[in-house]
Structure formats: C-alpha cells, structure tokens
C-alpha cells in the first residue's frame, strides 16, 4: 500500500496519534532548548556539512586510508557490495568461531540488510540489546524510529509484552520495574554471548578507529565480554580526522534527544589480546546515490532522527507507515534511490514546509530533495489516471487567467451556497477531519482593486 493508505490505518486510533505526535514534539522542543544554549550552533552545522561534503568528494581515498590504518591496528576489514554479501560475511565469521548466541547493539545498517532473519535462518540466536530495539524484537515488529525504535508503543503495551515473553508481573506500565526486568534479562544474554555485533556512528580515516554512540552502554557490554566483535558500517560513515569528532558528537546528542552528548561515546581502535575485531564496510546502493548530483547530500546523514521529530506527517502517521528501514523525511529521500517503484509514494508524504532541513545537524536540503524526487517519480513511475487527469486540468486552469478567475468565483459560490453534505462528501478527503475556511465574497485581487480605488 501507499504511504497514505498505511497512514490511514495508523490514524484510526486518534488517541494514539495524539500522544505519538506530542511525544515526538516534546523531543523536538528539547532539541531546540539544547541547541540554543550552544554559541555558534549554526557554525557547527556548517562545519559538519562541509566535512561530510569533503568526505563524499574523496570517499575512495578516505576508505583506503581507513582500511590501511584499521589493519595496522589488528582489525580485519571486509567489503560488502550489497546486503546479501554483508550477511554472508557476518555469518562466515560467526561460523568460523562456532558462534550460536549473538548480542547486537542498535544498527540501522543491519536492519537495512535484514541481518537478523538471515542469521536466525541458520540457527543463530540474535538478541537486540538496546531496550527499544528489544521491545520491538519481542513484538516481532521493525523499529518505527531510528533513535526511538519503540516510540509507537505505550508503557502499558510494553508491560503486557514483557509478561508474555519475560514472565514479568503486571505493573501497570511502571517504567522502573520494566527497565530493571529488561536489564536482568539482557545481562544474562551478554554473559552467554559468543559474539557481539555493533553499528558504527563515526569511522576515523586517519586512525582506523571507530566510535559507537549509545545511552545504555549495551554496545560496550557486548563488545568487551564477547571474544569476537563485528562492527557493521555504511561506507559514508567516515570522517577524516579524530579532531573532527568533537563537532559531530556535539551535534548528534542535541539533535537526537536534546542531550549535550550521548551517555556513552565508545572508541574502538584494536582488539583486546586473544580477541578478534572485524569491520564490514557496506555499499548497498550508496555509490549509486552518490552518483546522483541532486541527492548525494542525503549521504551526509548521521542518523539523529531530528527530521522525524519535527515532521508533521511523520508525527501523525507513524514510522511503520513508510514501509522502509529509515522512515520519515530522510528515509523518503533515501528509499526511492533503493527501489523507486516500491517507495514512490514517500516523497509525497511531506508538506515541503522545510522544518526537516532547518533542524538537520548536517544541513541536508531534505525538503528540496523531496521535491526533486517528486519530479523524477512523475516522469519515471506510471501515475493513476485520476491523478494525471486532475493535474492536467489544474495545469490548464492555473495557466489561464480567465479560467483561474472563473474557477475561483465558482468555488466560492459553491462553498457558500451548496449544502454541507455535498461539500463534505467522500470526494472531499481534506474535509474528513477539518472544516474549510469561511468563504468571503471577493478574492484578494478584487479586494485589492477596491482598496486602491478608495485611496
């Protein structure tokens, strides 16, 4: 189904839509308060955008530099052209060590590659250790947000879920009790794990090290207890030098949740004695996106989720309505690059208000790219006959002054005099949840001419 149809399902529960909207707007407000306390916030955004642009313009050199330095540190580097190769590489490493129990911290790349189902099909237990990720894993759902994966669930729903899967007592959604029980459950998984999988927030070309940012410390717990650490990284995650890291760490936490910095910013450089560390660098469509001049800046993304928290469409339609690994505005410019036909409705799930671009810490012109994708889609993807006809008629009216004025007068007359049941019929989808504005006798042009005459 198209995004609008999926959103209609989410909108059936109006109370849930309202609290989902308010919860995300609260996070957006925290972001604003935190950002406004930083002198030179806009300069930080400019620096981050310029650094990312530099990386993408010299990506081949930085990737080779990173590989060379990582290998010097004793890290094994693997290259994957697509999701299938990524999954095979990870599975082969686990097979080599006969690893059957895996703990995994949050990684949108592994979600993108559908790693969990691949490993589970080969008899390997994969436990997502981020609390939100574990909640949606137990519910057999994908994350609905890249930072707040279970934002669509109320604490009472989590209470019932934990009773079913973890054997907890009913607690009326007590967050402290539920968190404590999750901690006990996950601690046992950490101790028994054969290997740990993490994502990569930032990979540093001149050191060969990488940084993983979490608020729960689950990446550290898994990586330090297990004998094998596999880090899965999109090839765009590079920054040139370690000194640049401070810019991105200041931006990431504030943009994501309003924090000055994530609770844990964990640096991994080389394996501990007697242990192995692997990095899997993944393309999976990134070089193709890089080749698209209008859309290459989408690869600047540092996965903070700020565009989702501010987007009026995302807040009131939920992440699952996008049917893509990365939902929201940024997902709506990334997903069409992967499968244009499947995700052709996503660039239209936007008001083009530009709020997403305003809050993006690396200054991606998201709303402009959404508009450009619309132009591509109208040309390359067959459109419904009704939509094509309506747009053609609208184009004819808007291109002809007399027809435009006639249409305006006709619309004002009908809105003023026709029965309400006709105006708010099934054809008026806009009017299902709102009243149309009161109609005046004159349009702006007529009002302005009268005003000029009376001066």
LOFIDO-436506 format. One line per 3 residues: number of its first residue (from 1); their letters; for each residue x, y, z of C-alpha. Coordinates in nm, 2 decimals. Layout:
// LOFIDO-436506
NUM	a	X Y Z ~ ...
***
This chain:
// LOFIDO-436506
1	xxx	0.00 0.00 0.00 ~ 0.10 0.36 -0.05 ~ 0.21 0.57 0.25
4	xxx	-0.13 0.75 0.26 ~ -0.31 0.41 0.30 ~ -0.08 0.29 0.57
7	xxx	-0.11 0.63 0.75 ~ -0.49 0.59 0.74 ~ -0.46 0.27 0.93
10	xxx	-0.24 0.44 1.20 ~ -0.49 0.73 1.22 ~ -0.78 0.51 1.31
13	xxx	-0.67 0.53 1.68 ~ -0.69 0.91 1.73 ~ -0.58 0.90 2.09
16	xxx	-0.26 0.71 1.99 ~ -0.19 0.95 1.71 ~ -0.22 1.25 1.95
19	xxx	0.02 1.11 2.21 ~ 0.26 1.00 1.94 ~ 0.26 1.35 1.80
22	xxx	0.31 1.51 2.14 ~ 0.58 1.27 2.24 ~ 0.79 1.35 1.93
25	xxx	0.72 1.72 1.95 ~ 0.85 1.71 2.31 ~ 1.18 1.57 2.18
28	xxx	1.19 1.84 1.92 ~ 1.15 2.10 2.18 ~ 1.43 1.95 2.39
31	xxx	1.65 1.97 2.08 ~ 1.57 2.34 2.04 ~ 1.65 2.43 2.40
34	xxx	1.97 2.24 2.39 ~ 2.08 2.38 2.06 ~ 2.01 2.74 2.17
37	xxx	2.25 2.70 2.46 ~ 2.54 2.64 2.22 ~ 2.72 2.95 2.09
40	xxx	2.80 2.91 1.73 ~ 2.54 2.63 1.67 ~ 2.50 2.73 1.31
43	xxx	2.88 2.73 1.26 ~ 2.89 2.37 1.39 ~ 2.63 2.27 1.14
46	xxx	2.83 2.44 0.86 ~ 3.15 2.27 0.96 ~ 2.98 1.93 0.98
49	xxx	2.82 1.98 0.64 ~ 3.15 2.08 0.49 ~ 3.33 1.79 0.64
52	xxx	3.08 1.54 0.51 ~ 3.09 1.70 0.16 ~ 3.47 1.67 0.17
55	xxx	3.44 1.30 0.26 ~ 3.20 1.22 -0.02 ~ 3.41 1.40 -0.27
58	xxx	3.72 1.20 -0.17 ~ 3.55 0.88 -0.05 ~ 3.77 0.64 -0.23
61	xxx	4.09 0.79 -0.07 ~ 3.94 0.80 0.28 ~ 3.81 0.44 0.26
64	xxx	4.15 0.31 0.16 ~ 4.32 0.52 0.43 ~ 4.08 0.39 0.69
67	xxx	4.13 0.03 0.58 ~ 4.51 0.06 0.59 ~ 4.51 0.21 0.94
70	xxx	4.25 -0.03 1.08 ~ 4.46 -0.33 0.95 ~ 4.77 -0.18 1.12
73	xxx	4.56 -0.18 1.44 ~ 4.50 -0.56 1.40 ~ 4.14 -0.52 1.28
76	xxx	4.01 -0.74 0.99 ~ 3.84 -0.53 0.73 ~ 3.57 -0.68 0.49
79	xxx	3.40 -0.52 0.20 ~ 3.04 -0.58 0.10 ~ 2.88 -0.46 -0.22
82	xxx	2.52 -0.53 -0.10 ~ 2.31 -0.66 0.18 ~ 2.35 -1.02 0.07
85	xxx	2.73 -1.00 0.08 ~ 2.72 -0.83 0.42 ~ 2.50 -1.10 0.57
88	xxx	2.72 -1.38 0.42 ~ 3.04 -1.22 0.56 ~ 2.89 -1.18 0.91
91	xxx	2.76 -1.54 0.90 ~ 3.10 -1.67 0.78 ~ 3.28 -1.50 1.08
94	xxx	3.03 -1.65 1.32 ~ 3.06 -1.99 1.16 ~ 3.44 -1.98 1.19
97	xxx	3.40 -1.93 1.57 ~ 3.10 -2.16 1.60 ~ 2.91 -1.87 1.75
100	xxx	2.55 -1.95 1.82 ~ 2.45 -1.67 2.06 ~ 2.49 -1.31 1.94
103	xxx	2.42 -0.98 2.12 ~ 2.37 -0.68 1.89 ~ 2.35 -0.31 1.97
106	xxx	2.15 -0.07 1.76 ~ 2.24 -0.07 1.40 ~ 2.02 0.06 1.12
109	xxx	2.26 -0.09 0.87 ~ 2.19 -0.44 0.99 ~ 1.82 -0.36 0.98
112	xxx	1.86 -0.24 0.62 ~ 2.04 -0.56 0.53 ~ 1.79 -0.78 0.73
115	xxx	2.07 -0.95 0.91 ~ 1.86 -1.09 1.20 ~ 1.64 -1.31 0.98
118	xxx	1.94 -1.43 0.78 ~ 2.13 -1.54 1.10 ~ 1.82 -1.69 1.26
121	xxx	1.75 -1.89 0.95 ~ 2.09 -2.05 1.01 ~ 2.01 -2.14 1.37
124	xxx	2.19 -1.84 1.54 ~ 2.02 -1.66 1.82 ~ 2.04 -1.28 1.78
127	xxx	1.94 -1.06 2.07 ~ 1.90 -0.68 2.02 ~ 2.03 -0.53 2.34
130	xxx	1.91 -0.17 2.30 ~ 1.59 -0.16 2.52 ~ 1.37 -0.01 2.25
133	xxx	1.51 -0.25 1.99 ~ 1.45 -0.54 2.22 ~ 1.09 -0.43 2.27
136	xxx	1.02 -0.43 1.90 ~ 1.21 -0.75 1.85 ~ 0.99 -0.93 2.11
139	xxx	0.68 -0.77 1.94 ~ 0.81 -0.90 1.60 ~ 0.80 -0.55 1.46
142	xxx	1.06 -0.33 1.28 ~ 1.17 -0.01 1.45 ~ 0.94 0.28 1.39
145	xxx	1.21 0.55 1.45 ~ 1.59 0.53 1.41 ~ 1.66 0.67 1.76
148	xxx	1.34 0.58 1.95 ~ 1.26 0.24 1.79 ~ 0.96 0.17 2.02
151	xxx	0.81 0.53 2.03 ~ 0.49 0.39 1.89 ~ 0.43 0.17 2.20
154	xxx	0.29 0.29 2.53 ~ 0.44 0.16 2.85 ~ 0.12 -0.03 2.93
157	xxx	0.18 -0.22 2.60 ~ 0.54 -0.30 2.70 ~ 0.41 -0.43 3.03
160	xxx	0.19 -0.68 2.86 ~ 0.47 -0.77 2.61 ~ 0.71 -0.84 2.90
163	xxx	0.46 -1.05 3.08 ~ 0.43 -1.27 2.78 ~ 0.79 -1.30 2.68
166	xxx	0.99 -1.24 3.00 ~ 0.75 -1.36 3.26 ~ 0.73 -1.03 3.45
169	xxx	0.45 -0.94 3.69 ~ 0.17 -0.69 3.59 ~ 0.29 -0.35 3.69
172	xxx	0.05 -0.10 3.51 ~ 0.34 0.01 3.29 ~ 0.58 0.10 3.57
175	xxx	0.89 0.22 3.38 ~ 1.14 0.15 3.66 ~ 1.02 -0.21 3.71
178	xxx	1.01 -0.28 3.34 ~ 1.36 -0.14 3.29 ~ 1.50 -0.34 3.58
181	xxx	1.35 -0.66 3.45 ~ 1.49 -0.59 3.10 ~ 1.83 -0.53 3.25
184	xxx	1.82 -0.87 3.43 ~ 1.71 -1.04 3.11 ~ 1.97 -0.88 2.89
187	xxx	2.26 -0.92 3.14 ~ 2.22 -1.30 3.12 ~ 2.23 -1.27 2.74
190	xxx	2.55 -1.06 2.75 ~ 2.73 -1.31 2.97 ~ 2.65 -1.61 2.75
193	xxx	2.71 -1.44 2.41 ~ 2.97 -1.59 2.17 ~ 3.00 -1.27 1.97
196	xxx	2.89 -0.91 1.96 ~ 2.77 -0.70 1.67 ~ 2.76 -0.32 1.67
199	xxx	2.70 -0.05 1.43 ~ 2.93 0.24 1.36 ~ 2.84 0.61 1.42
202	xxx	3.17 0.75 1.30 ~ 3.48 0.59 1.15 ~ 3.80 0.79 1.16
205	xxx	4.02 0.77 0.85 ~ 4.35 0.88 1.00 ~ 4.34 0.64 1.29
208	xxx	4.14 0.34 1.17 ~ 3.93 0.36 1.48 ~ 3.55 0.40 1.51
211	xxx	3.30 0.53 1.76 ~ 2.97 0.39 1.87 ~ 2.73 0.62 2.05
214	xxx	2.47 0.48 2.29 ~ 2.28 0.58 2.60 ~ 2.26 0.24 2.76
217	xxx	2.62 0.11 2.74 ~ 2.50 -0.20 2.57 ~ 2.75 -0.18 2.28
220	xxx	3.04 -0.17 2.54 ~ 2.89 -0.46 2.74 ~ 2.86 -0.68 2.44
223	xxx	3.20 -0.59 2.27 ~ 3.40 -0.63 2.59 ~ 3.25 -0.95 2.71
226	xxx	3.24 -1.14 2.38 ~ 3.55 -1.28 2.21 ~ 3.45 -1.16 1.87
229	xxx	3.34 -0.80 1.78 ~ 3.18 -0.74 1.44 ~ 3.12 -0.37 1.35
232	xxx	2.89 -0.31 1.05 ~ 2.93 0.02 0.88 ~ 2.79 0.21 0.59
235	xxx	3.07 0.34 0.37 ~ 2.96 0.70 0.42 ~ 3.02 0.70 0.80
238	xxx	3.38 0.82 0.76 ~ 3.52 1.15 0.90 ~ 3.88 1.25 0.80
241	xxx	4.05 1.31 1.14 ~ 3.99 1.25 1.51 ~ 3.98 1.62 1.58
244	xxx	3.66 1.64 1.37 ~ 3.48 1.40 1.60 ~ 3.40 1.67 1.86
247	xxx	3.19 1.86 1.61 ~ 2.97 1.56 1.53 ~ 2.94 1.45 1.89
250	xxx	2.81 1.79 2.00 ~ 2.56 1.79 1.72 ~ 2.44 1.43 1.74
253	xxx	2.31 1.41 2.10 ~ 2.15 1.75 2.09 ~ 1.98 1.69 1.76
256	xxx	1.86 1.34 1.86 ~ 1.73 1.38 2.21 ~ 1.84 1.72 2.34
259	xxx	2.13 1.58 2.54 ~ 2.46 1.76 2.54 ~ 2.63 1.43 2.44
262	xxx	2.53 1.06 2.43 ~ 2.59 0.89 2.76 ~ 2.85 0.66 2.60
265	xxx	3.07 0.76 2.31 ~ 3.28 0.45 2.29 ~ 3.61 0.44 2.09
268	xxx	3.72 0.11 1.94 ~ 4.07 0.10 1.79 ~ 4.20 -0.25 1.81
271	xxx	4.10 -0.59 1.95 ~ 4.20 -0.70 2.31 ~ 4.47 -0.96 2.33
274	xxx	4.32 -1.30 2.24 ~ 4.01 -1.15 2.08 ~ 3.91 -1.06 1.72
277	xxx	3.76 -0.74 1.58 ~ 3.61 -0.72 1.23 ~ 3.47 -0.43 1.04
280	xxx	3.23 -0.48 0.75 ~ 3.22 -0.18 0.51 ~ 2.89 -0.19 0.31
283	xxx	2.79 -0.01 -0.01 ~ 2.44 -0.14 -0.07 ~ 2.34 0.14 -0.31
286	xxx	2.54 0.42 -0.15 ~ 2.77 0.47 -0.45 ~ 2.47 0.49 -0.68
289	xxx	2.31 0.75 -0.45 ~ 2.65 0.93 -0.45 ~ 2.64 0.95 -0.83
292	xxx	2.30 1.14 -0.82 ~ 2.40 1.50 -0.80 ~ 2.06 1.61 -0.67
295	xxx	2.06 1.35 -0.39 ~ 2.42 1.28 -0.29 ~ 2.39 1.52 0.01
298	xxx	2.15 1.27 0.17 ~ 2.46 1.06 0.25 ~ 2.56 1.33 0.50
301	xxx	2.31 1.19 0.74 ~ 2.43 1.10 1.09 ~ 2.11 0.92 1.19
304	xxx	2.00 1.16 1.46 ~ 1.62 1.14 1.38 ~ 1.57 1.52 1.42
307	xxx	1.38 1.54 1.09 ~ 1.14 1.28 1.21 ~ 1.07 1.45 1.54
310	xxx	0.98 1.78 1.37 ~ 0.79 1.64 1.07 ~ 0.41 1.69 1.10
313	xxx	0.35 1.40 0.86 ~ 0.57 1.15 1.04 ~ 0.44 1.25 1.38
316	xxx	0.09 1.18 1.28 ~ 0.14 0.88 1.06 ~ 0.39 0.67 1.25
319	xxx	0.72 0.52 1.13 ~ 0.57 0.19 1.01 ~ 0.35 0.37 0.75
322	xxx	0.67 0.43 0.55 ~ 0.74 0.06 0.50 ~ 1.11 0.14 0.48
325	xxx	1.41 0.08 0.71 ~ 1.46 0.45 0.75 ~ 1.13 0.63 0.79
328	xxx	1.04 1.00 0.80 ~ 1.18 1.27 0.57 ~ 1.54 1.14 0.54
331	xxx	1.40 0.79 0.46 ~ 1.18 0.94 0.20 ~ 1.48 1.07 0.00
334	xxx	1.70 0.76 0.07 ~ 1.44 0.48 0.00 ~ 1.34 0.59 -0.36
337	xxx	1.71 0.55 -0.45 ~ 1.69 0.19 -0.35 ~ 1.36 0.10 -0.51
340	xxx	1.19 0.38 -0.69 ~ 0.86 0.20 -0.77 ~ 0.81 0.05 -0.42
343	xxx	0.88 0.38 -0.24 ~ 0.73 0.62 -0.50 ~ 0.47 0.75 -0.25
346	xxx	0.72 0.86 0.01 ~ 0.84 1.19 -0.13 ~ 0.47 1.29 -0.14
349	xxx	0.44 1.23 0.23 ~ 0.55 1.58 0.31 ~ 0.42 1.93 0.33
352	xxx	0.75 2.06 0.20 ~ 0.75 2.30 0.49 ~ 1.13 2.28 0.53
355	xxx	1.13 2.21 0.90 ~ 1.33 1.89 0.84 ~ 1.61 2.09 0.66
358	xxx	1.61 2.35 0.94 ~ 1.68 2.10 1.22 ~ 1.92 1.88 1.03
361	xxx	2.26 1.90 1.20 ~ 2.45 1.84 0.87 ~ 2.23 2.08 0.67
364	xxx	2.08 1.83 0.42 ~ 1.84 2.01 0.20 ~ 1.58 1.74 0.27
367	xxx	1.26 1.93 0.15 ~ 1.43 2.03 -0.18 ~ 1.53 1.67 -0.24
370	xxx	1.18 1.55 -0.17 ~ 1.05 1.79 -0.43 ~ 1.31 1.67 -0.68
373	xxx	1.22 1.31 -0.62 ~ 0.86 1.40 -0.70 ~ 0.97 1.53 -1.04
376	xxx	1.16 1.21 -1.11 ~ 0.87 0.99 -1.00 ~ 0.61 1.17 -1.21
379	xxx	0.83 1.11 -1.51 ~ 0.95 0.76 -1.44 ~ 0.67 0.59 -1.24
382	xxx	0.32 0.54 -1.40 ~ 0.07 0.76 -1.22 ~ -0.30 0.68 -1.16
385	xxx	-0.53 0.81 -1.44 ~ -0.74 1.01 -1.19 ~ -0.43 1.19 -1.06
388	xxx	-0.29 1.26 -1.41 ~ -0.62 1.39 -1.53 ~ -0.67 1.61 -1.22
391	xxx	-0.32 1.76 -1.25 ~ -0.37 1.82 -1.63 ~ -0.69 2.01 -1.56
394	xxx	-0.53 2.20 -1.28 ~ -0.24 2.29 -1.50 ~ -0.48 2.42 -1.77
397	xxx	-0.67 2.64 -1.52 ~ -0.36 2.78 -1.35 ~ -0.21 2.87 -1.69
400	xxx	-0.51 3.07 -1.80 ~ -0.60 3.39 -1.61 ~ -0.97 3.40 -1.71
403	xxx	-1.02 3.03 -1.63 ~ -0.85 3.08 -1.30 ~ -1.07 3.37 -1.20
406	xxx	-1.38 3.18 -1.32 ~ -1.29 2.87 -1.12 ~ -1.22 3.08 -0.81
409	xxx	-1.56 3.25 -0.83 ~ -1.74 2.92 -0.90 ~ -1.57 2.76 -0.60
412	xxx	-1.65 3.05 -0.37 ~ -2.02 3.04 -0.48 ~ -2.05 2.67 -0.43
415	xxx	-1.88 2.67 -0.09 ~ -2.11 2.94 0.03 ~ -2.44 2.81 -0.10
418	xxx	-2.42 2.44 -0.15 ~ -2.55 2.20 0.12 ~ -2.29 2.08 0.37
421	xxx	-2.34 1.71 0.29 ~ -2.24 1.79 -0.07 ~ -1.93 1.99 0.02
424	xxx	-1.82 1.73 0.28 ~ -1.89 1.42 0.07 ~ -1.65 1.13 0.02
427	xxx	-1.48 1.32 -0.26 ~ -1.35 1.58 -0.01 ~ -1.08 1.38 0.18
430	xxx	-0.94 1.71 0.32 ~ -1.27 1.78 0.49 ~ -1.29 1.45 0.68
433	xxx	-1.10 1.59 0.98 ~ -1.13 1.97 0.94 ~ -1.37 2.24 0.83
436	xxx	-1.29 2.45 0.52 ~ -1.23 2.82 0.59 ~ -1.52 3.07 0.58
439	xxx	-1.57 3.20 0.23 ~ -1.57 3.57 0.16 ~ -1.74 3.73 -0.14
442	xxx	-1.42 3.87 -0.30 ~ -1.08 3.72 -0.37 ~ -0.76 3.90 -0.29
445	xxx	-0.73 4.05 -0.63 ~ -1.08 4.21 -0.62 ~ -1.03 4.33 -0.26
448	xxx	-0.70 4.49 -0.35 ~ -0.85 4.68 -0.66 ~ -1.14 4.81 -0.45
451	xxx	-0.89 4.93 -0.18 ~ -0.68 5.11 -0.44 ~ -0.99 5.28 -0.58
454	xx	-1.09 5.41 -0.23 ~ -0.74 5.55 -0.15
***
